[in-house]
Amino acid sequence: MAIVLVTGATAGFGQACATTFAAKGYDVIITGRRKERLEEVSTQLTQEFGVNVLALHFDVRNQDEVNTVLGGIPEEWRRIDVLVNNAGLAAGLDPIDQGNTEDWDAMIDTNIKGLLYVSHVVMPWMRSRTSGHIINIGSTAAKIVYAKGNVYCATKAAVDAITQGMRIDLLPYRIKVTAVHPGAAETEFSMVRFKGNEDKAKAVYEGLIALSAQDVADVVYYCTTLPPHVCINDLVMTPIQQANAYYTDRK
């Protein structure tokens, strides 16, 4: 049985990815910081699809937790075929000179370091089998910097660069590495960025038919279905009304 590991699986892209892979018969490892939501998702996947689910409660920002909890999983769960590094966030939307340094730390620690910590545990398992697929969830913000995006854009540009580095360094082990960069997608993303301000969060998608979490999950899954000799290295996806992180047509 194939196994997928999805970080940040309690909502948004992560939950949609976990559900999509489970629907295709994958056993699923899900991780998240919200224990109650993690258990809800685990129960839902087990009941709806009859797959095995391993729910791991830890914060990707905490390397000790990652090493202990993820690094301590049973041997039979270590045969991970697909790793979806999804855990990430945007916090704040301020000019860089007025930025909240706690927001900076949260984004850098989650979007960059968290991805690295999880990958550092999983990559040797894939390498030992000379197979596997790592999918890193980036953003159109990785490709173009927009006003007040500063540190968030920088973290996603780092994800882009790290993905390229992984692809190069893991080349001898036949491990596929793909970056999927979504544009405007209506999930909890903006609610988190604006710290619960619903009006500001809704304004982000005004006049747009935004991507859904399922749209992104479908593309992630598609990338894993190609023949063994085919690897999508870099994929940018947007709503039809969005060209990149800056240009949209809201008419």
NUKOL-790198 format. One line per field, with one value per residue: residue number from 1; x, y, z of N, C-alpha, C, O in turn; residue in three letters. Coordinates in steps of 0.2 Angstrom, whole numbers, plus 5000, padded with zeros to 4 digits. Layout:
N
n c(NUM:...) $
nu c(X:...) $
nv c(Y:...) $
nw c(Z:...) $
cau c(X:...) $
cav c(Y:...) $
caw c(Z:...) $
cu c(X:...) $
cv c(Y:...) $
cw c(Z:...) $
ou c(X:...) $
ov c(Y:...) $
ow c(Z:...) $
res c(ala:...) $
This chain:
251
n c(1:2:3:4:5:6:7:8:9:10:11:12:13:14:15:16:17:18:19:20:21:22:23:24:25:26:27:28:29:30:31:32:33:34:35:36:37:38:39:40:41:42:43:44:45:46:47:48:49:50:51:52:53:54:55:56:57:58:59:60:61:62:63:64:65:66:67:68:69:70:71:72:73:74:75:76:77:78:79:80:81:82:83:84:85:86:87:88:89:90:91:92:93:94:95:96:97:98:99:100:101:102:103:104:105:106:107:108:109:110:111:112:113:114:115:116:117:118:119:120:121:122:123:124:125:126:127:128:129:130:131:132:133:134:135:136:137:138:139:140:141:142:143:144:145:146:147:148:149:150:151:152:153:154:155:156:157:158:159:160:161:162:163:164:165:166:167:168:169:170:171:172:173:174:175:176:177:178:179:180:181:182:183:184:185:186:187:188:189:190:191:192:193:194:195:196:197:198:199:200:201:202:203:204:205:206:207:208:209:210:211:212:213:214:215:216:217:218:219:220:221:222:223:224:225:226:227:228:229:230:231:232:233:234:235:236:237:238:239:240:241:242:243:244:245:246:247:248:249:250:251) $
nu c(5004:5003:5010:5006:5013:5007:5009:5003:4989:4976:4967:4962:4974:4981:4972:4964:4972:4976:4964:4961:4971:4969:4956:4960:4966:4978:4987:4988:4998:4996:4999:4999:4996:4984:4977:4964:4957:4965:4962:4949:4950:4957:4948:4938:4944:4947:4935:4928:4935:4941:4955:4972:4977:4989:4990:4999:5004:5012:5022:5029:5039:5046:5061:5065:5053:5049:5059:5058:5044:5040:5051:5051:5041:5033:5042:5035:5028:5037:5040:5037:5029:5025:5028:5021:5025:5016:5013:5012:5011:5005:5008:5002:5003:5012:5022:5039:5047:5039:5036:5030:5041:5038:5029:5037:5046:5038:5034:5046:5051:5041:5038:5050:5060:5053:5049:5061:5065:5056:5058:5071:5070:5063:5069:5081:5074:5067:5078:5085:5078:5078:5068:5053:5043:5044:5034:5033:5024:5023:5021:5013:5019:5032:5038:5036:5038:5027:5020:5021:5022:5035:5043:5035:5035:5048:5050:5044:5050:5062:5057:5056:5069:5075:5068:5073:5086:5085:5080:5091:5101:5096:5095:5103:5097:5085:5073:5059:5055:5045:5039:5024:5015:5003:4991:4979:4969:4955:4955:4959:4969:4970:4962:4971:4982:4977:4974:4961:4952:4938:4933:4944:4950:4940:4940:4952:4948:4938:4928:4935:4935:4941:4955:4951:4954:4953:4956:4969:4974:4970:4979:4991:4990:4989:5002:5009:5005:5011:5021:5036:5048:5045:5045:5038:5045:5042:5028:5016:5000:4985:4970:4959:4957:4969:4985:4998:5006:5004:4996:4979:4962:4948:4936) $
nv c(4994:5011:5026:5042:5057:5071:5087:5100:5096:5099:5108:5118:5117:5106:5097:5095:5088:5077:5071:5068:5060:5049:5045:5039:5028:5028:5025:5036:5048:5061:5077:5090:5105:5107:5098:5092:5095:5087:5074:5074:5074:5063:5053:5055:5052:5038:5032:5036:5032:5020:5018:5016:5027:5038:5049:5063:5073:5088:5102:5109:5119:5116:5108:5097:5091:5087:5078:5069:5064:5062:5056:5045:5036:5020:5007:5002:5012:5021:5019:5030:5036:5048:5064:5078:5094:5105:5113:5129:5148:5165:5179:5194:5210:5221:5236:5234:5241:5243:5231:5217:5208:5196:5190:5189:5179:5168:5165:5162:5152:5142:5141:5139:5133:5123:5116:5111:5104:5093:5087:5083:5072:5063:5062:5053:5040:5039:5039:5028:5018:5022:5029:5039:5054:5071:5085:5102:5115:5130:5146:5159:5170:5167:5170:5183:5198:5207:5223:5226:5212:5207:5199:5187:5184:5182:5170:5161:5162:5156:5143:5139:5140:5130:5119:5117:5114:5102:5094:5093:5088:5076:5069:5058:5048:5045:5052:5061:5078:5092:5108:5116:5130:5139:5152:5165:5158:5152:5149:5146:5154:5169:5173:5169:5177:5190:5189:5184:5194:5196:5204:5210:5198:5193:5203:5201:5192:5197:5200:5190:5173:5162:5150:5134:5124:5111:5111:5114:5102:5093:5095:5093:5079:5075:5077:5067:5056:5053:5045:5034:5040:5053:5070:5083:5098:5111:5121:5132:5138:5147:5156:5160:5173:5179:5183:5183:5185:5199:5204:5205:5203:5210:5213) $
nw c(5000:4996:5003:5010:5016:5024:5029:5040:5040:5044:5039:5024:5010:5015:5021:5011:5002:5009:5010:4996:4992:5001:4996:4984:4989:4996:5011:5025:5032:5043:5049:5062:5071:5079:5089:5091:5079:5071:5075:5071:5057:5055:5059:5050:5038:5040:5042:5030:5019:5023:5024:5032:5044:5051:5064:5068:5081:5081:5080:5066:5067:5078:5080:5088:5092:5079:5076:5086:5086:5072:5068:5076:5071:5068:5059:5048:5043:5038:5025:5015:5001:4995:5000:5006:5008:5016:5027:5032:5032:5030:5039:5044:5034:5031:5028:5026:5035:5045:5050:5060:5070:5076:5068:5057:5062:5064:5050:5044:5052:5050:5036:5030:5039:5045:5034:5030:5042:5043:5030:5032:5040:5033:5020:5020:5022:5010:5001:5004:4998:4985:4979:4978:4981:4983:4987:4987:4994:4987:4982:4971:4976:4977:4965:4961:4969:4979:4985:5002:5004:5007:5018:5018:5004:5003:5010:5003:4991:4995:4997:4984:4980:4988:4984:4971:4975:4982:4971:4963:4972:4976:4964:4961:4967:4962:4966:4965:4964:4967:4965:4969:4965:4971:4966:4970:4982:4990:5006:5023:5023:5022:5033:5043:5040:5042:5055:5060:5055:5047:5037:5030:5026:5017:5007:5000:4990:4983:4969:4962:4955:4965:4967:4974:4989:4985:4971:4971:4978:4968:4958:4964:4967:4954:4949:4955:4948:4936:4923:4929:4924:4922:4928:4935:4938:4942:4945:4942:4947:4944:4947:4933:4932:4936:4933:4939:4955:4957:4946:4943:4936:4941:4936) $
cau c(5000:5006:5009:5008:5013:5004:5010:4998:4983:4970:4963:4965:4977:4983:4966:4961:4977:4975:4957:4962:4976:4965:4951:4964:4968:4984:4987:4990:5001:4994:5002:4996:4996:4978:4976:4957:4956:4969:4959:4943:4952:4959:4942:4934:4948:4947:4928:4925:4939:4944:4962:4975:4979:4993:4990:5005:5003:5018:5023:5035:5044:5050:5065:5065:5047:5049:5064:5055:5037:5040:5057:5050:5036:5035:5046:5031:5026:5043:5040:5033:5030:5024:5029:5018:5026:5011:5012:5015:5007:5007:5006:5003:5004:5014:5028:5044:5050:5034:5034:5030:5046:5036:5026:5043:5049:5033:5034:5052:5051:5036:5038:5057:5064:5048:5049:5068:5065:5052:5061:5077:5069:5060:5073:5085:5070:5066:5085:5087:5074:5079:5061:5049:5041:5043:5030:5033:5019:5025:5016:5015:5023:5039:5040:5036:5037:5022:5020:5020:5023:5042:5046:5032:5037:5055:5050:5041:5056:5067:5055:5057:5076:5076:5065:5078:5092:5083:5080:5098:5105:5092:5095:5106:5092:5078:5068:5056:5054:5040:5036:5017:5014:4996:4989:4974:4965:4951:4956:4960:4975:4969:4960:4977:4986:4974:4973:4954:4948:4935:4932:4950:4951:4936:4942:4957:4945:4933:4929:4938:4933:4948:4956:4949:4959:4953:4959:4977:4975:4970:4985:4996:4989:4991:5009:5011:5002:5015:5026:5041:5053:5043:5045:5036:5049:5040:5021:5012:4993:4982:4963:4959:4958:4975:4991:5003:5005:5003:4991:4973:4957:4943:4930) $
cav c(5000:5017:5030:5049:5061:5078:5092:5105:5093:5100:5113:5120:5113:5100:5093:5093:5084:5071:5068:5066:5054:5044:5043:5035:5022:5029:5026:5043:5051:5068:5081:5097:5108:5107:5091:5090:5095:5082:5068:5074:5073:5056:5049:5056:5048:5031:5030:5037:5028:5013:5018:5017:5034:5039:5056:5065:5080:5092:5109:5108:5124:5113:5102:5092:5088:5084:5072:5064:5062:5060:5052:5039:5032:5013:5005:5000:5019:5025:5018:5035:5037:5055:5069:5085:5099:5110:5117:5136:5153:5172:5183:5202:5213:5228:5238:5230:5245:5243:5224:5213:5203:5190:5188:5187:5173:5163:5163:5159:5146:5137:5140:5137:5129:5118:5111:5108:5099:5087:5084:5080:5066:5059:5060:5047:5034:5038:5038:5021:5014:5025:5031:5044:5061:5077:5090:5107:5120:5137:5152:5164:5175:5165:5172:5190:5201:5213:5228:5223:5205:5207:5193:5181:5182:5179:5163:5157:5161:5151:5136:5138:5138:5124:5113:5116:5111:5095:5091:5092:5084:5069:5066:5051:5043:5045:5055:5066:5084:5096:5114:5118:5137:5142:5159:5166:5152:5154:5145:5150:5158:5176:5174:5169:5183:5196:5187:5184:5200:5193:5209:5210:5192:5193:5208:5198:5188:5201:5200:5184:5166:5160:5143:5131:5119:5105:5113:5113:5095:5089:5096:5089:5072:5074:5077:5060:5050:5053:5039:5035:5044:5060:5074:5090:5101:5118:5122:5138:5138:5153:5157:5162:5181:5181:5181:5182:5188:5206:5206:5202:5207:5209:5216) $
caw c(5000:4995:5009:5009:5022:5023:5034:5040:5036:5048:5035:5018:5005:5018:5022:5004:4999:5013:5008:4989:4992:5004:4991:4979:4992:5000:5018:5026:5039:5044:5055:5063:5078:5082:5091:5090:5072:5068:5077:5067:5050:5055:5060:5044:5032:5041:5041:5023:5014:5025:5024:5038:5046:5057:5065:5072:5083:5083:5077:5062:5069:5083:5077:5093:5091:5072:5076:5091:5084:5066:5067:5080:5069:5066:5053:5042:5041:5035:5017:5012:4994:4994:5006:5004:5013:5015:5032:5030:5033:5029:5045:5043:5028:5033:5025:5029:5040:5051:5051:5066:5070:5078:5062:5053:5064:5062:5043:5043:5056:5048:5029:5028:5043:5046:5028:5031:5047:5041:5024:5034:5043:5028:5014:5021:5021:5002:4998:5005:4993:4979:4976:4982:4978:4988:4984:4992:4992:4987:4980:4966:4979:4976:4958:4961:4976:4979:4991:5009:5005:5009:5021:5016:4998:5003:5012:4997:4986:4998:4996:4977:4979:4992:4980:4966:4978:4983:4965:4961:4977:4976:4958:4960:4971:4958:4970:4962:4968:4963:4968:4966:4967:4969:4967:4975:4984:4996:5012:5030:5022:5023:5039:5047:5038:5045:5062:5061:5053:5041:5032:5027:5023:5011:5002:4996:4985:4980:4962:4959:4957:4967:4967:4980:4991:4981:4965:4972:4979:4962:4954:4968:4965:4946:4948:4957:4943:4929:4923:4933:4921:4921:4934:4935:4943:4945:4942:4944:4945:4946:4944:4926:4933:4940:4929:4944:4962:4956:4941:4943:4933:4945:4933) $
cu c(5004:5005:5011:5008:5011:5005:5005:4991:4977:4965:4966:4968:4979:4978:4964:4966:4977:4969:4958:4966:4972:4960:4954:4967:4975:4982:4990:4993:4999:4997:4999:4997:4990:4976:4968:4955:4959:4965:4952:4945:4954:4953:4938:4938:4947:4940:4925:4929:4942:4951:4965:4978:4983:4993:4995:5004:5009:5018:5030:5040:5049:5054:5065:5059:5046:5053:5061:5049:5038:5046:5056:5044:5038:5038:5041:5028:5031:5043:5035:5034:5029:5024:5026:5019:5022:5011:5016:5009:5010:5004:5008:5004:5006:5020:5034:5047:5045:5032:5035:5035:5044:5032:5032:5045:5044:5033:5040:5053:5047:5038:5045:5059:5059:5049:5056:5068:5062:5055:5068:5076:5067:5065:5077:5081:5069:5073:5087:5083:5075:5072:5058:5048:5040:5039:5030:5028:5022:5020:5018:5019:5031:5042:5040:5034:5032:5022:5017:5020:5030:5044:5042:5034:5044:5055:5048:5047:5061:5064:5056:5064:5078:5074:5070:5084:5091:5083:5087:5102:5102:5092:5097:5101:5085:5072:5065:5055:5050:5038:5029:5016:5007:4996:4984:4969:4962:4951:4956:4966:4975:4967:4966:4981:4984:4972:4965:4950:4945:4934:4938:4951:4947:4938:4948:4954:4940:4934:4932:4935:4940:4948:4953:4955:4959:4956:4967:4978:4975:4976:4991:4996:4991:4998:5012:5009:5006:5019:5032:5047:5051:5042:5043:5040:5046:5033:5018:5005:4990:4974:4964:4960:4964:4981:4997:5002:5003:4996:4985:4968:4951:4936:4924) $
cv c(5006:5022:5037:5052:5068:5082:5097:5102:5094:5105:5114:5115:5106:5095:5090:5087:5077:5067:5065:5060:5048:5041:5038:5029:5022:5028:5033:5045:5059:5071:5088:5099:5108:5100:5088:5090:5089:5075:5068:5072:5065:5051:5049:5052:5041:5029:5031:5033:5022:5013:5018:5024:5035:5047:5058:5072:5083:5098:5108:5113:5121:5107:5096:5088:5084:5077:5067:5060:5059:5055:5045:5035:5025:5012:5005:5007:5023:5024:5023:5036:5044:5059:5076:5090:5105:5115:5124:5141:5160:5175:5190:5204:5220:5230:5236:5234:5245:5235:5221:5208:5196:5186:5185:5180:5167:5161:5160:5153:5140:5136:5138:5132:5122:5113:5107:5102:5092:5083:5080:5073:5061:5057:5054:5040:5033:5036:5031:5016:5017:5026:5036:5050:5066:5082:5096:5113:5127:5142:5156:5169:5173:5168:5179:5193:5207:5217:5225:5216:5203:5200:5186:5179:5179:5172:5159:5156:5156:5144:5134:5136:5131:5118:5112:5112:5104:5091:5089:5087:5077:5066:5059:5045:5042:5047:5061:5072:5089:5102:5115:5125:5139:5149:5160:5160:5154:5149:5149:5155:5166:5178:5173:5175:5189:5194:5187:5189:5197:5198:5210:5204:5191:5197:5205:5195:5191:5202:5195:5178:5163:5152:5140:5126:5113:5106:5111:5105:5091:5089:5093:5082:5070:5073:5070:5054:5049:5047:5040:5039:5051:5064:5081:5094:5108:5119:5127:5138:5144:5152:5160:5170:5183:5178:5179:5185:5195:5207:5202:5206:5205:5212:5211) $
cw c(5000:5002:5007:5016:5020:5029:5034:5037:5040:5044:5028:5013:5008:5019:5016:5001:5003:5011:5001:4989:4995:5000:4986:4982:4996:5007:5020:5033:5038:5050:5056:5070:5082:5083:5089:5083:5069:5069:5072:5060:5050:5055:5053:5038:5033:5039:5033:5018:5016:5025:5031:5039:5052:5058:5070:5074:5085:5079:5073:5063:5074:5081:5082:5092:5084:5073:5080:5088:5077:5065:5071:5077:5067:5060:5047:5039:5037:5027:5014:5005:4992:5000:5003:5009:5012:5021:5031:5032:5031:5036:5044:5036:5029:5029:5029:5035:5046:5052:5058:5066:5072:5072:5057:5055:5063:5055:5042:5046:5053:5040:5027:5032:5045:5040:5028:5036:5045:5035:5027:5037:5037:5022:5015:5020:5013:4999:4999:5001:4986:4975:4981:4979:4983:4984:4989:4989:4993:4986:4974:4969:4979:4970:4957:4967:4975:4985:4997:5010:5007:5012:5019:5009:4998:5006:5007:4992:4989:4997:4989:4976:4982:4987:4974:4969:4979:4976:4962:4966:4977:4970:4957:4963:4968:4962:4967:4967:4964:4968:4965:4969:4966:4970:4972:4976:4990:5001:5018:5029:5024:5030:5044:5046:5042:5052:5064:5059:5046:5035:5027:5023:5016:5005:4997:4989:4981:4972:4958:4960:4958:4967:4974:4982:4987:4974:4966:4974:4973:4958:4958:4967:4958:4946:4950:4953:4937:4929:4927:4930:4920:4928:4933:4940:4946:4941:4946:4942:4948:4944:4937:4927:4936:4935:4934:4951:4962:4952:4942:4939:4937:4943:4933) $
ou c(5009:4999:5015:5004:5015:5002:5002:4988:4972:4960:4972:4965:4978:4978:4962:4964:4977:4969:4955:4964:4973:4959:4950:4971:4977:4977:4995:4990:5001:4997:4996:4999:4990:4973:4967:4952:4956:4965:4950:4941:4952:4953:4936:4934:4946:4939:4922:4926:4945:4954:4962:4980:4981:4996:4996:5004:5012:5014:5035:5046:5054:5051:5065:5059:5044:5051:5061:5048:5036:5045:5060:5042:5044:5037:5043:5026:5030:5047:5031:5040:5033:5021:5029:5016:5023:5009:5022:5003:5016:4999:5014:5006:5002:5024:5033:5049:5047:5027:5039:5035:5047:5033:5031:5046:5046:5033:5040:5055:5048:5039:5045:5061:5062:5049:5056:5070:5064:5056:5069:5080:5069:5064:5078:5083:5069:5073:5090:5086:5072:5071:5059:5051:5036:5042:5027:5028:5023:5015:5024:5023:5035:5048:5044:5030:5032:5025:5012:5018:5031:5046:5045:5035:5046:5059:5051:5047:5064:5068:5058:5066:5082:5077:5071:5087:5095:5086:5088:5105:5106:5089:5094:5102:5081:5067:5069:5053:5053:5037:5029:5016:5006:5000:4984:4966:4964:4947:4954:4967:4979:4968:4966:4984:4988:4968:4963:4944:4948:4934:4938:4954:4949:4937:4948:4957:4936:4939:4933:4931:4944:4943:4952:4959:4964:4959:4970:4983:4979:4979:4995:5001:4995:5001:5018:5011:5004:5021:5034:5051:5055:5039:5047:5039:5047:5033:5017:5004:4991:4973:4969:4962:4965:4981:5001:4996:5000:4992:4985:4968:4948:4931:4919) $
ov c(5007:5021:5039:5051:5071:5080:5099:5106:5091:5106:5112:5110:5101:5089:5084:5083:5072:5061:5059:5055:5042:5035:5034:5025:5017:5031:5035:5042:5062:5068:5091:5095:5108:5097:5083:5085:5086:5071:5063:5068:5062:5047:5044:5048:5037:5024:5026:5031:5018:5007:5020:5027:5032:5051:5055:5077:5081:5099:5107:5112:5124:5102:5091:5081:5078:5072:5061:5054:5053:5049:5040:5030:5023:5015:5007:5007:5028:5027:5022:5037:5046:5058:5078:5090:5109:5121:5124:5140:5161:5174:5193:5200:5225:5225:5235:5231:5247:5234:5224:5203:5191:5180:5180:5175:5162:5155:5155:5148:5134:5130:5134:5126:5117:5107:5102:5097:5087:5077:5075:5069:5055:5051:5050:5035:5028:5032:5028:5010:5014:5025:5036:5052:5065:5085:5095:5115:5129:5141:5156:5173:5177:5168:5182:5191:5211:5215:5222:5213:5197:5196:5181:5173:5175:5168:5153:5151:5153:5140:5129:5131:5127:5113:5106:5108:5100:5086:5083:5082:5072:5060:5055:5039:5039:5044:5065:5071:5091:5101:5116:5126:5142:5152:5156:5158:5156:5144:5154:5159:5168:5183:5177:5178:5193:5198:5190:5189:5197:5196:5210:5204:5189:5196:5208:5195:5188:5204:5195:5177:5161:5149:5144:5125:5110:5101:5108:5103:5086:5084:5090:5079:5065:5069:5068:5049:5045:5044:5046:5042:5055:5061:5084:5093:5109:5119:5128:5137:5146:5148:5164:5173:5189:5172:5175:5187:5197:5211:5196:5212:5200:5212:5212) $
ow c(5004:5004:5004:5020:5016:5034:5029:5033:5038:5047:5027:5013:5005:5017:5015:4998:4999:5010:4999:4985:4993:5000:4983:4979:4998:5010:5016:5038:5034:5055:5051:5074:5088:5079:5086:5081:5064:5065:5070:5057:5045:5051:5051:5035:5029:5036:5031:5013:5012:5024:5036:5034:5057:5054:5076:5070:5090:5074:5075:5062:5075:5080:5079:5092:5084:5071:5079:5088:5076:5062:5070:5081:5066:5055:5041:5034:5035:5024:5010:5003:4987:5005:4998:5015:5008:5019:5029:5033:5030:5038:5043:5031:5028:5026:5035:5040:5052:5056:5062:5062:5070:5071:5054:5051:5061:5054:5038:5043:5053:5038:5022:5030:5045:5041:5027:5035:5046:5035:5024:5037:5038:5019:5010:5017:5011:4994:4994:4999:4982:4969:4987:4973:4988:4979:4995:4983:4998:4990:4973:4965:4980:4969:4953:4971:4970:4990:4997:5015:5010:5008:5018:5008:4994:5003:5006:4988:4985:4995:4987:4973:4980:4987:4973:4965:4978:4976:4960:4963:4979:4969:4954:4962:4970:4962:4965:4972:4959:4973:4959:4976:4960:4973:4977:4971:4995:5001:5018:5034:5028:5033:5049:5051:5045:5055:5069:5060:5041:5030:5021:5017:5011:5000:4992:4984:4977:4970:4952:4965:4954:4966:4979:4979:4986:4971:4961:4971:4972:4955:4954:4965:4957:4942:4948:4954:4933:4934:4928:4934:4918:4933:4929:4946:4952:4935:4952:4936:4954:4940:4936:4922:4937:4933:4932:4952:4967:4954:4941:4938:4936:4946:4930) $
res c(met:ala:ile:val:leu:val:thr:gly:ala:thr:ala:gly:phe:gly:gln:ala:cys:ala:thr:thr:phe:ala:ala:lys:gly:tyr:asp:val:ile:ile:thr:gly:arg:arg:lys:glu:arg:leu:glu:glu:val:ser:thr:gln:leu:thr:gln:glu:phe:gly:val:asn:val:leu:ala:leu:his:phe:asp:val:arg:asn:gln:asp:glu:val:asn:thr:val:leu:gly:gly:ile:pro:glu:glu:trp:arg:arg:ile:asp:val:leu:val:asn:asn:ala:gly:leu:ala:ala:gly:leu:asp:pro:ile:asp:gln:gly:asn:thr:glu:asp:trp:asp:ala:met:ile:asp:thr:asn:ile:lys:gly:leu:leu:tyr:val:ser:his:val:val:met:pro:trp:met:arg:ser:arg:thr:ser:gly:his:ile:ile:asn:ile:gly:ser:thr:ala:ala:lys:ile:val:tyr:ala:lys:gly:asn:val:tyr:cys:ala:thr:lys:ala:ala:val:asp:ala:ile:thr:gln:gly:met:arg:ile:asp:leu:leu:pro:tyr:arg:ile:lys:val:thr:ala:val:his:pro:gly:ala:ala:glu:thr:glu:phe:ser:met:val:arg:phe:lys:gly:asn:glu:asp:lys:ala:lys:ala:val:tyr:glu:gly:leu:ile:ala:leu:ser:ala:gln:asp:val:ala:asp:val:val:tyr:tyr:cys:thr:thr:leu:pro:pro:his:val:cys:ile:asn:asp:leu:val:met:thr:pro:ile:gln:gln:ala:asn:ala:tyr:tyr:thr:asp:arg:lys) $
